[in-house]
Amino acid sequence: METPNNETNTEHLSFENRIDLSELQESVFKIKQQLQKVIVGQTEMMDLLLVSLLANGHVLIEGVPGVAKTITAKLLSRTINVGFSRIQFTPDLMPSDILGTSIFNVQTSQFEFKQGPIFSSMILIDEINRAPAKTQAALFEVMEEKQVTIDGFTYTMVEPFIVLATQNPIEQEGTYRLPEAQLDRFLFKIVVDYPTADEELEIIIREQALENTTKDSKIETVLDGFKIIEFRALVKQIKIEQNLLKYIANIVVNTRTNSFLYLGASPRASIAILSASKAFAAIEGRDFVTPEDIKRATIPVLQHRVIVTPEREMEGLTSKQIIEQIIEAVEIPR
């Protein structure tokens, strides 16, 4: 009896995805290519932005001024052919400035609703913690339910709909801390660090080479909104085993019983980890979730949803460090 050769064995072990993810992968690659024409480094921020787009979630981008938070969000909107709106939050901003208002039409003798800047597909909110609580609260319904209710009428947002918000963690004068209920509506919190010395040099070289051109002019549109909706439907079909669902649940439940945390994560966090891990798998070209996908999603999903106890905070412990400890403590399914 002949022994099967290596080629036969390899063919026997190979598998094909149930879902064709090649177009999704190619589109993600093209978007990253466009962003990298301008943005140096910050690969983790780009990956998380693309995952949030595929997982149908909003993003809070936190970092000091000048680390490409706003420009990355703007450039991402240019790669996708959808409506874009930018709202600069200030202390005197009113809810009607975001949502819109009813105006009396003298000719028809009726009130007409004039849509605000929130009525778009991709919304960039710059310095979200600059506006007072009343204005921040105007985002609650639209971020969670993709609709706005004004004067008894409900207006539905056009899909795809995503909010990208930025905030500066250092400057606190004239800012209003986001309440936990609003933080919980963001799929990810992306913390943007300073570039390395080599990246800093590359930034300066590229700026010098710009001459009379603008950064925006380098970016090409590679995708439309209909494809985003198609890709989101594919991501939802990604398979995840029952033991991995239990793994997600164990991580989240551990945040509620951890003595280092004053506030644990809500069930919305479990759903967010599930959605994000499926999107990570899709980007890698897999139609199934692995423990690594879950680990990669956990920190950006949880770090803004939990609160460190005052005692541990005084010791210098951060929510990220505690979440890392929880991930290490929870047994990985085999």
C-alpha positions as CSV (number, residue, x, y, z in Angstrom):
1,M,0.0,0.0,0.0
2,E,1.4,3.4,-1.0
3,T,1.9,6.1,1.5
4,P,0.1,9.3,0.5
5,N,2.5,12.1,-0.5
6,N,2.7,15.5,1.2
7,E,0.7,17.1,-1.6
8,T,-2.2,14.8,-1.0
9,N,-2.0,15.4,2.7
10,T,-2.0,19.2,2.2
11,E,-5.0,19.0,0.0
12,H,-6.8,16.8,2.5
13,L,-6.2,19.4,5.3
14,S,-7.1,22.5,3.2
15,F,-10.4,24.1,3.6
16,E,-12.5,26.8,1.9
17,N,-14.4,29.6,3.6
18,R,-18.2,29.3,3.5
19,I,-18.2,33.0,2.8
20,D,-16.3,34.8,0.0
21,L,-14.3,37.5,1.9
22,S,-11.9,38.3,-0.9
23,E,-13.6,41.5,-2.0
24,L,-13.9,42.7,1.6
25,Q,-10.2,42.1,2.2
26,E,-9.2,43.8,-1.0
27,S,-11.4,46.9,-0.2
28,V,-9.8,47.1,3.3
29,F,-6.3,46.9,1.8
30,K,-7.1,49.6,-0.7
31,I,-8.5,52.0,2.0
32,K,-5.4,51.4,4.1
33,Q,-3.2,52.1,1.1
34,Q,-5.0,55.5,0.6
35,L,-4.7,56.4,4.2
36,Q,-1.0,55.5,4.3
37,K,-0.3,58.0,1.5
38,V,-0.8,60.7,4.2
39,I,-0.8,59.1,7.6
40,V,2.5,57.8,9.0
41,G,2.3,54.9,11.4
42,Q,-0.9,54.7,13.4
43,T,-1.7,51.3,11.9
44,E,-3.6,50.2,15.0
45,M,-5.9,53.3,14.7
46,M,-6.5,52.5,11.0
47,D,-7.3,48.9,11.7
48,L,-9.7,49.7,14.5
49,L,-11.5,52.4,12.4
50,L,-12.0,49.9,9.6
51,V,-13.2,47.2,12.0
52,S,-15.7,49.7,13.5
53,L,-17.0,50.5,10.0
54,L,-17.5,46.8,9.3
55,A,-19.0,46.1,12.7
56,N,-21.4,49.0,12.5
57,G,-20.1,50.8,15.6
58,H,-19.1,54.3,16.6
59,V,-15.6,55.3,17.6
60,L,-14.1,57.6,20.3
61,I,-10.5,58.7,19.3
62,E,-8.5,60.0,22.2
63,G,-5.1,61.7,22.0
64,V,-3.2,64.9,22.5
65,P,-3.5,67.6,19.8
66,G,-1.6,67.0,16.6
67,V,-1.4,63.2,16.5
68,A,-3.6,62.9,13.3
69,K,-7.0,62.1,15.0
70,T,-9.1,64.5,13.0
71,I,-7.2,64.2,9.7
72,T,-7.4,60.4,9.8
73,A,-11.2,60.5,10.2
74,K,-11.5,63.0,7.4
75,L,-9.3,61.0,5.1
76,L,-11.3,57.8,5.8
77,S,-14.4,59.6,4.7
78,R,-12.8,60.6,1.4
79,T,-12.0,56.9,0.6
80,I,-15.7,56.0,0.9
81,N,-18.3,57.6,-1.3
82,V,-20.8,58.6,1.4
83,G,-22.1,61.8,2.9
84,F,-19.7,63.4,5.4
85,S,-20.4,66.0,8.0
86,R,-18.1,67.6,10.6
87,I,-19.4,69.2,13.8
88,Q,-17.1,71.2,16.0
89,F,-18.3,70.9,19.6
90,T,-18.1,74.1,21.7
91,P,-19.6,75.1,25.1
92,D,-22.3,77.2,23.4
93,L,-23.5,74.5,21.0
94,M,-27.2,73.6,21.3
95,P,-29.0,70.3,20.5
96,S,-30.8,72.0,17.6
97,D,-27.4,72.9,16.1
98,I,-26.8,69.2,15.7
99,L,-30.2,67.6,15.1
100,G,-32.0,70.4,13.3
101,T,-35.0,72.5,14.0
102,S,-38.6,73.3,12.8
103,I,-38.9,76.6,11.0
104,F,-42.2,78.3,10.1
105,N,-42.8,78.7,6.4
106,V,-44.8,81.8,5.8
107,Q,-45.9,80.7,2.3
108,T,-47.4,77.4,3.4
109,S,-48.3,78.6,7.0
110,Q,-46.7,75.3,8.3
111,F,-43.6,74.4,10.2
112,E,-40.9,72.7,8.2
113,F,-38.1,70.6,9.7
114,K,-34.6,71.7,8.6
115,Q,-32.1,68.8,9.1
116,G,-29.0,69.4,11.1
117,P,-25.5,68.2,10.3
118,I,-26.1,64.8,12.0
119,F,-28.1,63.8,9.0
120,S,-25.3,62.3,7.0
121,S,-23.5,58.9,6.8
122,M,-20.1,59.6,8.4
123,I,-20.1,62.2,11.2
124,L,-16.9,63.6,12.6
125,I,-17.4,65.2,16.0
126,D,-14.3,67.2,16.9
127,E,-13.6,67.6,20.7
128,I,-16.9,65.9,21.8
129,N,-16.2,66.8,25.5
130,R,-16.3,70.5,24.7
131,A,-20.1,70.6,24.6
132,P,-22.3,70.6,27.8
133,A,-24.4,67.6,28.9
134,K,-27.6,68.9,27.2
135,T,-25.9,68.9,23.8
136,Q,-24.1,65.6,24.4
137,A,-27.4,64.0,25.3
138,A,-28.7,64.9,21.9
139,L,-26.5,62.1,20.5
140,F,-28.0,59.3,22.7
141,E,-30.9,58.3,20.5
142,V,-29.2,58.8,17.2
143,M,-26.1,56.8,18.1
144,E,-28.0,53.8,19.6
145,E,-31.1,53.7,17.4
146,K,-30.0,55.5,14.2
147,Q,-32.9,57.8,14.4
148,V,-33.9,61.3,15.7
149,T,-37.2,62.2,17.3
150,I,-38.2,65.9,17.1
151,D,-41.6,67.5,17.6
152,G,-43.2,64.1,17.8
153,F,-41.8,62.9,14.4
154,T,-39.1,60.2,14.0
155,Y,-36.5,60.6,11.3
156,T,-34.3,57.6,10.4
157,M,-30.6,57.9,9.5
158,V,-29.4,56.8,6.1
159,E,-27.1,53.7,6.2
160,P,-24.3,53.3,6.6
161,F,-24.2,55.6,9.7
162,I,-21.1,56.0,11.9
163,V,-20.0,58.6,14.4
164,L,-16.2,59.3,14.8
165,A,-15.6,61.5,17.8
166,T,-12.3,63.0,19.1
167,Q,-11.3,64.3,22.5
168,N,-8.1,65.6,24.2
169,P,-7.4,63.8,27.5
170,I,-5.0,66.4,28.8
171,E,-6.8,69.7,28.6
172,Q,-9.7,69.8,31.1
173,E,-10.5,73.5,31.2
174,G,-13.8,74.2,29.5
175,T,-14.6,70.5,29.0
176,Y,-17.5,68.3,30.1
177,R,-16.7,64.7,30.9
178,L,-18.7,62.2,28.8
179,P,-21.2,60.3,31.0
180,E,-20.9,56.5,31.2
181,A,-24.2,56.1,29.3
182,Q,-22.7,57.9,26.3
183,L,-19.3,56.2,26.5
184,D,-21.1,52.9,26.4
185,R,-22.5,53.8,22.9
186,F,-19.0,53.8,21.4
187,L,-17.8,50.5,20.1
188,F,-14.2,51.4,20.5
189,K,-12.1,53.9,22.3
190,I,-8.9,54.3,20.3
191,V,-6.0,55.8,22.3
192,V,-3.5,57.5,19.9
193,D,0.1,57.8,21.0
194,Y,2.9,60.0,19.8
195,P,4.8,58.8,16.7
196,T,8.3,57.2,17.0
197,A,11.4,59.2,16.1
198,D,11.6,57.6,12.6
199,E,7.9,58.2,12.0
200,E,8.3,61.9,13.1
201,L,11.1,62.3,10.5
202,E,8.9,60.7,7.8
203,I,6.1,63.1,8.7
204,I,8.4,66.1,8.3
205,I,9.8,64.8,5.0
206,R,6.3,64.2,3.6
207,E,5.2,67.7,4.7
208,Q,8.2,69.3,3.0
209,A,7.4,67.3,-0.2
210,L,3.8,68.6,-0.3
211,E,4.8,72.0,-1.7
212,N,1.6,73.5,-3.2
213,T,-0.6,70.4,-3.0
214,T,-2.9,69.4,-0.1
215,K,-3.1,66.1,1.8
216,D,-6.7,65.6,0.8
217,S,-5.8,65.7,-2.9
218,K,-3.8,62.5,-2.6
219,I,-6.8,60.4,-1.4
220,E,-8.9,58.5,-3.9
221,T,-12.4,57.1,-3.4
222,V,-12.3,53.3,-3.4
223,L,-15.6,52.2,-2.0
224,D,-19.3,53.2,-1.8
225,G,-21.9,53.0,1.0
226,F,-23.8,50.1,-0.6
227,K,-20.6,47.9,-0.4
228,I,-20.2,48.8,3.3
229,I,-23.7,47.6,3.9
230,E,-23.0,44.4,2.0
231,F,-19.8,43.8,3.9
232,R,-21.6,44.3,7.2
233,A,-24.0,41.6,6.3
234,L,-21.1,39.3,5.5
235,V,-19.4,40.0,8.9
236,K,-22.6,39.0,10.7
237,Q,-22.4,35.6,9.0
238,I,-18.9,34.9,10.5
239,K,-19.1,31.7,12.6
240,I,-18.2,31.7,16.3
241,E,-18.1,28.5,18.5
242,Q,-20.2,28.3,21.7
243,N,-17.1,28.0,23.9
244,L,-15.8,31.3,22.5
245,L,-19.1,33.0,23.3
246,K,-18.6,31.7,26.8
247,Y,-15.1,33.1,26.8
248,I,-16.4,36.6,25.9
249,A,-19.0,36.3,28.7
250,N,-16.4,35.3,31.2
251,I,-14.2,38.2,30.4
252,V,-17.0,40.7,30.7
253,V,-18.4,39.2,33.9
254,N,-14.9,39.3,35.4
255,T,-14.9,43.1,35.0
256,R,-17.9,43.3,37.3
257,T,-16.3,41.2,40.1
258,N,-12.8,42.6,39.9
259,S,-11.9,44.4,43.1
260,F,-9.8,46.9,41.1
261,L,-12.8,48.2,39.2
262,Y,-15.5,50.4,40.6
263,L,-17.7,49.9,37.5
264,G,-17.7,46.8,35.3
265,A,-18.8,46.5,31.6
266,S,-22.5,46.1,30.5
267,P,-24.0,43.4,28.3
268,R,-23.6,45.9,25.4
269,A,-19.8,45.4,25.8
270,S,-20.2,41.6,25.3
271,I,-22.1,42.3,22.1
272,A,-19.5,44.8,21.0
273,I,-16.7,42.3,21.5
274,L,-18.6,39.7,19.5
275,S,-19.2,42.1,16.6
276,A,-15.6,43.4,16.6
277,S,-14.1,39.9,16.8
278,K,-16.1,38.9,13.8
279,A,-14.9,42.0,11.8
280,F,-11.3,41.2,12.8
281,A,-11.7,37.6,11.5
282,A,-13.2,38.9,8.2
283,I,-10.3,41.3,7.6
284,E,-7.9,38.4,8.1
285,G,-9.9,36.4,5.5
286,R,-11.4,33.9,7.9
287,D,-15.1,33.0,8.2
288,F,-14.7,31.9,11.9
289,V,-13.6,33.7,15.1
290,T,-10.5,32.7,17.0
291,P,-9.5,33.5,20.7
292,E,-6.9,36.0,19.2
293,D,-9.7,38.0,17.5
294,I,-11.5,38.3,20.8
295,K,-8.3,39.3,22.7
296,R,-7.6,42.0,20.0
297,A,-11.1,43.4,20.4
298,T,-11.4,43.3,24.2
299,I,-9.2,46.3,25.2
300,P,-10.5,48.9,22.8
301,V,-14.1,47.7,23.6
302,L,-13.7,47.7,27.4
303,Q,-11.2,50.4,28.3
304,H,-13.8,53.2,28.2
305,R,-16.6,51.2,29.7
306,V,-15.0,50.4,33.1
307,I,-13.9,52.6,36.0
308,V,-10.9,52.0,38.1
309,T,-11.3,52.3,41.9
310,P,-9.9,55.6,43.3
311,E,-7.3,53.6,45.4
312,R,-5.9,51.8,42.3
313,E,-6.1,54.9,40.2
314,M,-3.9,56.7,42.8
315,E,-1.4,53.8,42.5
316,G,-1.2,54.5,38.8
317,L,-3.2,51.5,37.5
318,T,-5.1,52.2,34.3
319,S,-8.2,50.4,33.0
320,K,-6.1,49.0,30.1
321,Q,-3.7,47.3,32.5
322,I,-6.5,45.8,34.6
323,I,-8.3,44.5,31.5
324,E,-5.0,42.9,30.4
325,Q,-4.8,41.2,33.8
326,I,-8.4,39.9,33.4
327,I,-7.6,38.5,29.9
328,E,-4.6,36.7,31.3
329,A,-6.6,35.3,34.1
330,V,-9.6,34.0,32.1
331,E,-8.9,30.5,30.6
332,I,-8.7,30.4,26.8
333,P,-11.0,27.7,25.3
334,R,-9.3,24.8,23.6
